[in-house]
């Protein structure tokens, strides 16, 4: 079996819920997500499908990513909400270059679970629009890279 990659991304920065209870992306969140998308496209990163939690901010982030990566659509799936059990998603992961856009604390827990088998091990600290790549060989995942908007800003 060839090594397969799977990607996890925290939604872009959203407006405060006191401004809009639906919490759409803020202008800064849109810009940060576009920078991540442009960087991934320029690097030749292959993402074939984009999944999201269904919350507006995650759906908008997924749409920005899909558009930048020339994908036709995104798919809402269960198991990506902030407090979902990690096993809900881990049992149905598509490890074929799929991107999952979700929320904290779930993203940090699922990455820890996939890499170590323990969701409580703090191996990564997500931030808005940050993206990580895990690589799977057989039933084992390893953290391949982690990309943040702050890191990209340092090079521009």
Phi and psi restraints in degrees (value plus and minus 20) as a CYANA .aco file:
   2 UNK   PHI     -93.0   -53.0
   2 UNK   PSI     134.7   174.7
   3 UNK   PHI     -83.6   -43.6
   3 UNK   PSI     115.5   155.5
   4 UNK   PHI    -138.8   -98.8
   4 UNK   PSI     127.4   167.4
   5 UNK   PHI    -130.5   -90.5
   5 UNK   PSI     129.0   169.0
   6 UNK   PHI    -158.5  -118.5
   6 UNK   PSI     122.8   162.8
   7 UNK   PHI    -141.8  -101.8
   7 UNK   PSI     122.9   162.9
   8 UNK   PHI    -147.2  -107.2
   8 UNK   PSI     119.5   159.5
   9 UNK   PHI    -160.6  -120.6
   9 UNK   PSI     114.2   154.2
  10 UNK   PHI    -101.6   -61.6
  10 UNK   PSI     120.8   160.8
  11 UNK   PHI     -73.6   -33.6
  11 UNK   PSI     138.2   178.2
  12 UNK   PHI     -87.9   -47.9
  12 UNK   PSI     145.6   185.6
  13 UNK   PHI     -77.9   -37.9
  13 UNK   PSI     107.0   147.0
  14 UNK   PHI    -126.2   -86.2
  14 UNK   PSI     142.0   182.0
  15 UNK   PHI     -89.9   -49.9
  15 UNK   PSI     138.3   178.3
  16 UNK   PHI     -86.1   -46.1
  16 UNK   PSI     125.3   165.3
  17 UNK   PHI     -85.4   -45.4
  17 UNK   PSI     -39.2     0.8
  18 UNK   PHI     -93.7   -53.7
  18 UNK   PSI     -45.1    -5.1
  19 UNK   PHI    -102.8   -62.8
  19 UNK   PSI     -57.0   -17.0
  20 UNK   PHI    -178.5  -138.5
  20 UNK   PSI      92.1   132.1
  21 UNK   PHI     -80.8   -40.8
  21 UNK   PSI     -41.8    -1.8
  22 UNK   PHI     -96.3   -56.3
  22 UNK   PSI     -37.5     2.5
  23 UNK   PHI      34.9    74.9
  23 UNK   PSI      38.5    78.5
  24 UNK   PHI     -87.2   -47.2
  24 UNK   PSI     148.2   188.2
  25 UNK   PHI     -83.2   -43.2
  25 UNK   PSI     123.7   163.7
  26 UNK   PHI    -101.4   -61.4
  26 UNK   PSI     150.8   190.8
  27 UNK   PHI     -79.6   -39.6
  27 UNK   PSI     -61.9   -21.9
  28 UNK   PHI     -83.7   -43.7
  28 UNK   PSI     -59.0   -19.0
  29 UNK   PHI     -84.1   -44.1
  29 UNK   PSI     -59.1   -19.1
  30 UNK   PHI     -84.2   -44.2
  30 UNK   PSI     -67.9   -27.9
  31 UNK   PHI     -81.3   -41.3
  31 UNK   PSI     -64.9   -24.9
  32 UNK   PHI     -82.5   -42.5
  32 UNK   PSI     -62.3   -22.3
  33 UNK   PHI     -85.7   -45.7
  33 UNK   PSI     -60.6   -20.6
  34 UNK   PHI     -82.1   -42.1
  34 UNK   PSI     -58.3   -18.3
  35 UNK   PHI     -84.2   -44.2
  35 UNK   PSI     -63.2   -23.2
  36 UNK   PHI     -82.7   -42.7
  36 UNK   PSI     -66.4   -26.4
  37 UNK   PHI     -80.5   -40.5
  37 UNK   PSI     -64.9   -24.9
  38 UNK   PHI     -83.1   -43.1
  38 UNK   PSI     -60.4   -20.4
  39 UNK   PHI     -84.8   -44.8
  39 UNK   PSI     -64.9   -24.9
  40 UNK   PHI     -84.0   -44.0
  40 UNK   PSI     -61.9   -21.9
  41 UNK   PHI     -83.0   -43.0
  41 UNK   PSI     -66.2   -26.2
  42 UNK   PHI     -84.3   -44.3
  42 UNK   PSI     -49.0    -9.0
  43 UNK   PHI    -100.6   -60.6
  43 UNK   PSI     -29.0    11.0
  44 UNK   PHI      63.0   103.0
  44 UNK   PSI      -6.7    33.3
  45 UNK   PHI     -81.3   -41.3
  45 UNK   PSI     110.3   150.3
  46 UNK   PHI    -118.7   -78.7
  46 UNK   PSI      95.6   135.6
  47 UNK   PHI    -144.0  -104.0
  47 UNK   PSI     105.2   145.2
  48 UNK   PHI    -123.6   -83.6
  48 UNK   PSI     -41.0    -1.0
  49 UNK   PHI    -165.7  -125.7
  49 UNK   PSI     128.4   168.4
  50 UNK   PHI    -147.1  -107.1
  50 UNK   PSI     103.4   143.4
  51 UNK   PHI    -132.1   -92.1
  51 UNK   PSI     132.3   172.3
  52 UNK   PHI    -167.0  -127.0
  52 UNK   PSI     147.6   187.6
  53 UNK   PHI     -95.4   -55.4
  53 UNK   PSI     -40.8    -0.8
  54 UNK   PHI      81.9   121.9
  54 UNK   PSI     -39.5     0.5
  55 UNK   PHI     -88.0   -48.0
  55 UNK   PSI     125.1   165.1
  56 UNK   PHI     -72.5   -32.5
  56 UNK   PSI     -67.4   -27.4
  57 UNK   PHI     -83.5   -43.5
  57 UNK   PSI     -55.8   -15.8
  58 UNK   PHI     -92.7   -52.7
  58 UNK   PSI     -59.8   -19.8
  59 UNK   PHI     -83.7   -43.7
  59 UNK   PSI     -62.1   -22.1
  60 UNK   PHI     -85.6   -45.6
  60 UNK   PSI     -60.9   -20.9
  61 UNK   PHI     -81.5   -41.5
  61 UNK   PSI     -65.2   -25.2
  62 UNK   PHI     -81.2   -41.2
  62 UNK   PSI     -60.6   -20.6
  63 UNK   PHI     -84.0   -44.0
  63 UNK   PSI     -62.0   -22.0
  64 UNK   PHI     -81.1   -41.1
  64 UNK   PSI     -64.1   -24.1
  65 UNK   PHI     -84.2   -44.2
  65 UNK   PSI     -66.8   -26.8
  66 UNK   PHI     -81.2   -41.2
  66 UNK   PSI     -63.0   -23.0
  67 UNK   PHI     -82.1   -42.1
  67 UNK   PSI     -67.1   -27.1
  68 UNK   PHI     -85.4   -45.4
  68 UNK   PSI     -49.6    -9.6
  69 UNK   PHI    -117.6   -77.6
  69 UNK   PSI      -8.3    31.7
  70 UNK   PHI      38.2    78.2
  70 UNK   PSI      21.4    61.4
  71 UNK   PHI    -121.8   -81.8
  71 UNK   PSI     126.9   166.9
  72 UNK   PHI     -92.9   -52.9
  72 UNK   PSI     -53.4   -13.4
  73 UNK   PHI    -178.5  -138.5
  73 UNK   PSI     156.7   196.7
  74 UNK   PHI    -143.2  -103.2
  74 UNK   PSI     144.6   184.6
  75 UNK   PHI    -151.4  -111.4
  75 UNK   PSI     109.4   149.4
  76 UNK   PHI    -101.8   -61.8
  76 UNK   PSI     112.4   152.4
  77 UNK   PHI    -154.3  -114.3
  77 UNK   PSI     135.9   175.9
  78 UNK   PHI     -96.8   -56.8
  78 UNK   PSI     134.4   174.4
  79 UNK   PHI      80.5   120.5
  79 UNK   PSI     -15.0    25.0
  80 UNK   PHI    -134.1   -94.1
  80 UNK   PSI     -12.3    27.7
  81 UNK   PHI     -94.3   -54.3
  81 UNK   PSI     141.2   181.2
  82 UNK   PHI     -72.7   -32.7
  82 UNK   PSI     -59.8   -19.8
  83 UNK   PHI    -132.0   -92.0
  83 UNK   PSI      -2.1    37.9
  84 UNK   PHI     -86.2   -46.2
  84 UNK   PSI     130.3   170.3
  85 UNK   PHI     -87.6   -47.6
  85 UNK   PSI     117.4   157.4
  86 UNK   PHI     -84.6   -44.6
  86 UNK   PSI     -47.8    -7.8
  87 UNK   PHI     -88.8   -48.8
  87 UNK   PSI     -43.5    -3.5
  88 UNK   PHI     -79.8   -39.8
  88 UNK   PSI     -62.3   -22.3
  89 UNK   PHI    -108.0   -68.0
  89 UNK   PSI     -59.1   -19.1
  90 UNK   PHI     -80.6   -40.6
  90 UNK   PSI     -48.5    -8.5
  91 UNK   PHI     -97.0   -57.0
  91 UNK   PSI     -36.1     3.9
  92 UNK   PHI    -145.9  -105.9
  92 UNK   PSI       3.4    43.4
  93 UNK   PHI     -84.9   -44.9
  93 UNK   PSI     118.9   158.9
  94 UNK   PHI    -118.6   -78.6
  94 UNK   PSI      82.8   122.8
  95 UNK   PHI    -104.5   -64.5
  95 UNK   PSI      -0.4    39.6
  96 UNK   PHI    -122.0   -82.0
  96 UNK   PSI      51.6    91.6
  97 UNK   PHI      40.6    80.6
  97 UNK   PSI      18.2    58.2
  98 UNK   PHI    -115.7   -75.7
  98 UNK   PSI     126.3   166.3
  99 UNK   PHI    -129.1   -89.1
  99 UNK   PSI     112.4   152.4
 100 UNK   PHI    -135.5   -95.5
 100 UNK   PSI      99.2   139.2
 101 UNK   PHI    -123.5   -83.5
 101 UNK   PSI      99.6   139.6
 102 UNK   PHI    -164.7  -124.7
 102 UNK   PSI    -167.7  -127.7
 103 UNK   PHI    -157.7  -117.7
 103 UNK   PSI     145.5   185.5
 104 UNK   PHI    -107.4   -67.4
 104 UNK   PSI     130.2   170.2
 105 UNK   PHI    -107.0   -67.0
 105 UNK   PSI     -21.6    18.4
 106 UNK   PHI     -75.3   -35.3
 106 UNK   PSI     -66.7   -26.7
 107 UNK   PHI     -80.1   -40.1
 107 UNK   PSI     -64.5   -24.5
 108 UNK   PHI     -83.2   -43.2
 108 UNK   PSI     -57.1   -17.1
 109 UNK   PHI     -91.1   -51.1
 109 UNK   PSI     -61.1   -21.1
 110 UNK   PHI     -90.7   -50.7
 110 UNK   PSI     -57.4   -17.4
 111 UNK   PHI     -84.0   -44.0
 111 UNK   PSI     -64.7   -24.7
 112 UNK   PHI     -80.1   -40.1
 112 UNK   PSI     -63.2   -23.2
 113 UNK   PHI     -82.9   -42.9
 113 UNK   PSI     -64.8   -24.8
 114 UNK   PHI     -87.7   -47.7
 114 UNK   PSI     -54.8   -14.8
 115 UNK   PHI    -104.4   -64.4
 115 UNK   PSI     -60.3   -20.3
 116 UNK   PHI    -133.6   -93.6
 116 UNK   PSI     -36.6     3.4
 117 UNK   PHI      66.6   106.6
 117 UNK   PSI     -19.5    20.5
 118 UNK   PHI    -151.6  -111.6
 118 UNK   PSI      93.4   133.4
 119 UNK   PHI     -90.3   -50.3
 119 UNK   PSI     -34.5     5.5
 120 UNK   PHI    -108.7   -68.7
 120 UNK   PSI     -25.9    14.1
 121 UNK   PHI     -98.8   -58.8
 121 UNK   PSI     101.5   141.5
 122 UNK   PHI    -104.0   -64.0
 122 UNK   PSI      69.6   109.6
 123 UNK   PHI    -120.8   -80.8
 123 UNK   PSI     -32.9     7.1
 124 UNK   PHI    -169.5  -129.5
 124 UNK   PSI     125.0   165.0
 125 UNK   PHI    -138.5   -98.5
 125 UNK   PSI      82.0   122.0
 126 UNK   PHI     -90.1   -50.1
 126 UNK   PSI     139.4   179.4
 127 UNK   PHI    -162.5  -122.5
 127 UNK   PSI     146.9   186.9
 128 UNK   PHI     -74.5   -34.5
 128 UNK   PSI     112.8   152.8
 129 UNK   PHI      50.9    90.9
 129 UNK   PSI     -23.2    16.8
 130 UNK   PHI     -88.4   -48.4
 130 UNK   PSI     126.9   166.9
 131 UNK   PHI    -152.7  -112.7
 131 UNK   PSI     121.4   161.4
 132 UNK   PHI    -147.6  -107.6
 132 UNK   PSI     132.0   172.0
 133 UNK   PHI    -138.0   -98.0
 133 UNK   PSI     107.2   147.2
 134 UNK   PHI    -129.6   -89.6
 134 UNK   PSI     124.2   164.2
 135 UNK   PHI    -135.9   -95.9
 135 UNK   PSI     112.8   152.8
 136 UNK   PHI    -129.5   -89.5
 136 UNK   PSI     109.0   149.0
 137 UNK   PHI    -142.9  -102.9
 137 UNK   PSI      95.2   135.2
 138 UNK   PHI      39.2    79.2
 138 UNK   PSI    -143.6  -103.6
 139 UNK   PHI    -122.8   -82.8
 139 UNK   PSI      -1.6    38.4
 140 UNK   PHI    -134.7   -94.7
 140 UNK   PSI     114.2   154.2
 141 UNK   PHI    -130.0   -90.0
 141 UNK   PSI     124.5   164.5
 142 UNK   PHI    -151.4  -111.4
 142 UNK   PSI     126.6   166.6
 143 UNK   PHI     -95.1   -55.1
 143 UNK   PSI      98.4   138.4
 144 UNK   PHI    -111.5   -71.5
 144 UNK   PSI     -66.8   -26.8
 145 UNK   PHI    -180.9  -140.9
 145 UNK   PSI     146.3   186.3
 146 UNK   PHI    -161.4  -121.4
 146 UNK   PSI     106.5   146.5
 147 UNK   PHI    -143.3  -103.3
 147 UNK   PSI     107.6   147.6
 148 UNK   PHI    -139.2   -99.2
 148 UNK   PSI     135.4   175.4
 149 UNK   PHI     -78.7   -38.7
 149 UNK   PSI     -57.4   -17.4
 150 UNK   PHI     -81.2   -41.2
 150 UNK   PSI     -59.5   -19.5
 151 UNK   PHI     -83.4   -43.4
 151 UNK   PSI     -64.1   -24.1
 152 UNK   PHI     -84.0   -44.0
 152 UNK   PSI     -62.9   -22.9
 153 UNK   PHI     -77.4   -37.4
 153 UNK   PSI     -53.8   -13.8
 154 UNK   PHI     -85.0   -45.0
 154 UNK   PSI     -38.1     1.9
 155 UNK   PHI    -123.7   -83.7
 155 UNK   PSI     -26.2    13.8
